[in-house]
């Protein structure tokens, strides 16, 4: 997202691009938005195997980083003419695990010219389900969706477009290949150890998922597609992956001594190395969850990203639902939250040009922060702003990336009392400046509504020039508001300690 640009207003035939920086492969899909429908027009992928480049200290090796950057250099050329607001790039398990992922992301963002979000496993599962459910929109029953990636496997139970259970387990075809088939040797012992490893991971969801139940099981992404195609090529099944076909495929794989010997029609050379690990994970899932058969969906994470982006452009943002659920869960006074939100947004409209806050995402983030300021009151009044920040930072909030949760938490933590820039300084320089400024607007709105009065505020005028703010009220209004005047004096002192100047009259 380009933080300096105006908000995007989609028109017919707008192009959208979704890029998935997976642990095994990097994928890009470019689609056209026509009359509210997405029409994919280009697909590219590259087996970067980022997870294979994690060393024993969970550091991305220079070679793995370079493979990723080389791939993104090609992707960057493909999306060069697409506006930045219409591109979304996410990283998954390998970038969640890598200690030095920030260094890679920094280089990748410079190359791509837009931000990269590292999403949590639960958010990855939600987006996968969104991609699958749109692909299989004609099926209205409850379904189990499984996606085996390079570093994690996602399990979702849902109905239509709504997920009911979301889980992401730390097992993937690349990570399991490193652990159980590192030398490429295939043996019954190593295969069984891989299955046992996956079964241990599945213990955490086995009972809950079996109790929920489902009518259809659907698999997505490269590993499951490769398994299905192998079963068909070998004559073990005609369309779906059945438990019997999977067992036969396992026996076929165990007839080879090394991954280089695997000879199955249609199985790409790059897929062969991680194929036994993928079959072991899928076999464990079939056994643990009692799966009889699985169909394939062409939709997955990147398609989910496109539909999620299209929804946001049509103002169907799942993040709005997440915030509403949170304020209801923690019994927030919604009238007071609405007053703070409205005043903060009025202030934003007055300073957005001078402070370069034109992007609509800033409007959204300020709105959500204002409504969540008092979530922490459910825990305790003392230091409630810190409790609110903790809840925002550590809750599962569908639609939000970890980066966005950090941004929201920083704003809410500093919406009252001492204004510290420490939380913002950990962000990239541009984000630090913009989100500290948004927080000042939130602070002013909080001060003006401290008395929780239902009486409307008079029209006020706020101007900003770099780190200087001037706040003006109608004549004589402030002289009749002694509490507000005192609070503004305190606020001016708090802001001065952070390097900002506030004058008011």
TORFI-482910 format. One record per residue (C-alpha): x, y, z. Coordinates in steps of 0.02 Angstrom, whole numbers, plus 32768, in hexadecimal, padded with zeros to 4 digits. Layout:
N
XYZ;...
This chain:
505
800080008000;804380AA7FD2;80258114806C;802F81B7800B;7FA981957F8A;7EEF81B87F8A;7E74812B7FA9;7E4C80BA7F18;7DA080C07EC9;7D8F80257E5C;7D4980347DAE;7D167FB47D2D;7DA67F4A7CE9;7E197F787D7A;7EAA7F007D8F;7ECF7EB27E38;7F6A7E4D7E64;7F837DD47EF4;802F7D907F1F;80497CFF7F98;80F97CEC7FDD;80E57C378011;81617BC9806B;81747B5B7FD1;813D7BC77F3F;811E7C7E7F17;807E7C9A7EB3;80307D2E7E5C;7F827D3B7E12;7F467DD37DB1;7E8B7DE67D9A;7E157E617D4A;7D857EAA7DAF;7CF17EAE7D37;7C437ED97D77;7C737E9F7E24;7CB77DF77DE6;7D6C7DC07DE4;7DB37D797D42;7E657D337D55;7ECF7D657CBF;7F7F7D317CF2;7FD37CB57D67;808B7CA27D92;80E37C367E12;81947C0A7E45;81D27B837EBB;823C7BF47F2A;823B7B797FBD;82547C00803F;82367B8580CD;82C47B17808E;83347BAE80A6;83177BBB8161;83B37B8581BF;83BD7B37826E;83AD7BE582BB;83117C0B8256;83717C8881EB;834E7C988131;83EF7C6F80D7;84347CEF805A;84107C717FCF;83597C607FFF;83447D1C800E;83917D337F62;831E7CB07F15;828A7D0E7F5C;82C67DB87F20;82EE7D747E72;823C7D327E65;81F17DD77EA2;82567E377E23;81F77DD97D9C;81517DF27DF6;81767EAD7E07;81817EBF7D4B;80D77E6A7D38;807E7EE17DAF;80DE7F7F7D81;80467FD27D32;7FCA7F9F7DB9;7FA980267E3E;7FF57FF97EE5;7F4C7FFD7F3E;7F147F6F7ECB;7FA37EFB7EFB;7FA87E907F97;80407E2A7FCA;80427DB2805F;80C67D4380AC;809C7CA18106;80F17C218177;81A77C318140;81A27CEE815A;81457CD681FE;81CF7C628239;826A7CBB81F6;82C47D238279;83077D9781F3;82687DA3818C;82637E6181A4;83047E738140;82BC7E0D80B0;82177E6C80B5;82707F1480B3;82D07EE58016;82357E977FC6;81CB7F327FE8;824B7FA17F93;82497F2C7EFE;818A7F227EF3;81657FD67F23;80DB7FA57F9B;80C87F5B8049;80D27EA18073;80687E5980FE;809D7DBF8160;7FF87D708190;7FD37D008226;7FA67C4A8208;7EF07C668237;7EE37CF581BA;7F357C888136;7EB17C038158;7E257C848147;7E667CC380A0;7E7D7C11805E;7DCA7BE9808C;7D8F7C898036;7DE97C567F96;7DA67BA47F9D;7CF37BD57FC8;7CE87C4E7F36;7D2A7BC87EC2;7CA97B4A7F03;7C1C7BC77F1C;7B9B7B4C7ED8;7BB47AD77F6D;7B527B188003;7B767A8D8080;7BF47A8C810D;7CA37A6680CE;7D4F7A3E8112;7DDB7A9780B5;7E907A5E80C3;7F247ABA8078;7FD27A6F8089;80557AF68072;81107AF5807E;81197B1F8137;80697B0D817C;7FC57AB5815A;7F1F7B0F816D;7E7D7AB981A0;7DD67B148191;7D237ADD81AB;7CA47B558161;7BFB7B6D8110;7BE77BD38071;7C5E7C678086;7C687C628145;7CF27C0081A0;7CBB7BAB8241;7D627B628279;7E0E7BA28247;7EB47B4F8270;7F657B58822F;7FDC7ACC8262;809A7AD1825A;80B47A4C81D7;80D67A62811E;81217A02808D;81C57A66808F;81DF7A65814C;81B179AB8158;8223798580C5;82B579D58122;8289797781C1;826478C9817E;82A678BD80CA;833A793680CF;83AD78C58069;832778987FEB;832577E38027;827977948033;825D770A80B1;81C776C2810B;821276FB81B0;822B77B1817C;817F77B6812D;812D777081CA;818B77ED8238;8147787981CA;8096783581DD;80AB7828829B;80ED78DA829F;805379188243;7FDF78B182B1;802A7904834B;800479AF8302;7F53797A82D7;7F2D79458389;7F0779FB83B5;7E747A05833B;7E3D794F8325;7DAE794B83A3;7D6C79FA837D;7D6A79E082C1;7D1B793382CA;7C92797A833B;7C6E7A0882C1;7C627991822E;7C5379BC8175;7BFF797F80D7;7C8D7998805C;7D4A799E806A;7DAA7A0F7FF4;7E657A227FDB;7EC17AB67F90;7F6F7AEA7F55;80007A907F02;801D79F97F72;7F6A79BC7F6F;7F5A79E27EB6;7FF8797A7E96;7FB478E97EFF;7F0D78EC7EA2;7F6078F17DF7;7FD578637E28;7F4377F87E62;7EEB78157DBB;7F8877F87D54;7FA977537DAD;7EF4771B7D9A;7ED177197E55;7E3D77917E45;7DDE77EE7DBE;7DC478997E0F;7DCD78A57ECC;7E53786D7F45;7E0977D87F9F;7E507785803B;7E7276E97FD2;7EC9774C7F48;7F3577A67FC7;7F6977008015;7F9976BE7F69;7FFC775C7F44;805877497FE9;808876977FBA;80C176D47F0F;813077597F5C;817A76DA7FD6;81AD766F7F41;823076F57F17;82D277057F78;82F377BC7F51;828B78537F1C;82F1785F7E7B;82AA77B57E47;81F377EC7E54;81A877DA7DA7;80F178097DA1;80A478587D07;808679127D1D;80E879237DC0;816179B37DAB;8216799E7DDA;82117A297E5C;817A79D77EB0;81CC792B7EBD;8242795E7F4B;81B3798D7FC1;8133790F7F81;814E78858003;813E79068090;809C79498045;8053789A8036;8082787480EC;80297912812A;7F8E78EE80C2;7F8B783880FA;7F90787181B0;7F0178EB8191;7E9778618140;7EBB77ED81D2;7EA5786A8260;7E0778BE821F;7DB8782481D1;7DB6786B8120;7D7177F6809B;7D8C785F8000;7DC7790D7FCE;7DA379787F36;7E157A017EF3;7DF67ABB7EED;7E547B2C7E75;7E3B7BBC7EEE;7EB47BD77F7F;7F0E7C627FDD;7F307CD67F4A;7E7C7CCB7F0D;7E447CEF7FBE;7EB27D897FBE;7E5F7DC67F1F;7DAF7DAD7F61;7DDE7DFD8007;7E277E927FAA;7D8F7E9F7F39;7D207E9A7FD3;7D807F298022;7D6F7F8F7F84;7CB37F717F8A;7CB27FA08043;7C947EEB8079;7D2C7EEA80EB;7D367E558160;7DA07EC381D3;7D047F2981F8;7CAF7E8C8238;7D467E6082A1;7D447F0B82F7;7C887F038314;7C9A7E568361;7D257E9683D3;7CC67F2D8415;7C307EBE8438;7C9B7E39848D;7CE77EB98503;7C457F1B8520;7C887FC084DE;7C18805A84F6;7BEF806D843E;7BA4811B844F;7C45815D849C;7CAF80FE841E;7C4781498391;7C6081F983D3;7D1D81E483DD;7D1F81948330;7CBA822082E0;7D2582AB832B;7DC8825382FE;7D8F823F824A;7D5882F68240;7E068326827B;7E5282B281F9;7DF58306816A;7E3E83AD819F;7EF5837A81A7;7F0082E7812E;7F4E834D80A0;7FD483A48107;7FFC83038165;7FF5829380CA;7F6B82258111;7F02821D8072;7F0181608060;7E5881188093;7EB0809480FC;7EDF811C8178;7E2781498188;7E01809281AC;7E8B807A822C;7E5D8119828B;7DA680E6828B;7DCC803882CE;7E4680778352;7DC580F58391;7D42806E83A5;7DB77FF78401;7E078071847B;7D9D8038850E;7DA17F7A84F2;7E1A7F6D8585;7D9A7FB58600;7D547F04860C;7DF87ED2865F;7E177F6A86D0;7E06802786CB;7EB880418705;7F2A8043866C;7E98800B8600;7EE980548564;7F767FD4857B;7EF77F488591;7E9E7F8084F1;7F437F7F8492;7F6C7ED084D2;7EC37E8F8497;7ED97EDB83EB;7F897E9883DB;7F657DE68413;7EB37DC083D9;7E8A7D60833B;7E427DEB82CD;7E0E7DA48223;7E437E168196;7ECF7E6C81F7;7F867E4781DF;7FFC7E458274;80457EE88235;7F9A7F3B8237;7F777EF782E6;801D7F438320;7FE87FE982D4;7F3D7FE78326;7F857FB383CE;8006804083C9;7F7F80C183A7;7F0C80828430;7F98806F84B0;7FC881268499;7F1B8173848A;7F2481BA853B;7FA081F385BF;805981F38591;807981F684D7;8110818884B2;815681748404;81B080D38435;8129806183F0;812880BF834B;81E480C48336;81E580078322;8181801E8281;81CE804E81D9;81F2810A81D5;815F81378166;80E380D281CD;812A811A826F;810981CB8237;805A81AB81F6;801A81408285;805F81B5830A;7FFF824182B5;7F6081D982AF;7F7681B88369;7F7D8273838D;7ED482878336;7E9081F983A1;7ED5824A843F;7E8282F08417;7DDB829A83F6;7DEB823E849C;7E0F82E184FB;7D79833984AB;7D0482AC84E1;7D4A8287858D;7CA982C385E0;7C488241857A;7BC182C28559;7B3E829F84D3;7B3E835884A7;7B8A837783FB;7C3283CD83F2;7C338475839B;7C8A848382F5;7D46848D830F;7DD884B0829B;7E7A844E82A2;7F11847A8239;7FB884208231;8062844B81EC;80E783C68208;80ED83B282C7;8083844B82F0;7FC88447830E;7F4C84D3832A;7E9E84B0836F;7E178537836B;7D68853883B6;7CD885B683A8;7CEB86538412;7CD2863984CD;7CAB857F84BE;7D4A85438513;7D3685BD85A4;7C97855E85D5;7CF084B585CD;7D7084BA865C;7D9083FE8659;7DB183FD859E;7E22849685AD;7E8984438636;7E9483A185D5;7ECF83FD853A;7F56845385A1;7F9083A885DF;7F878364852E;7FF483F284EC;807783C2856E;806E83098540;808383318487;811183AB84A9;8173831F84FD;816082BC845B;8199834D83EE;80EF839183B8;80A6843D83D8;7FEC845483FC;7F9B84FF840D;7EE2851B842B;7E6C85AD8443;
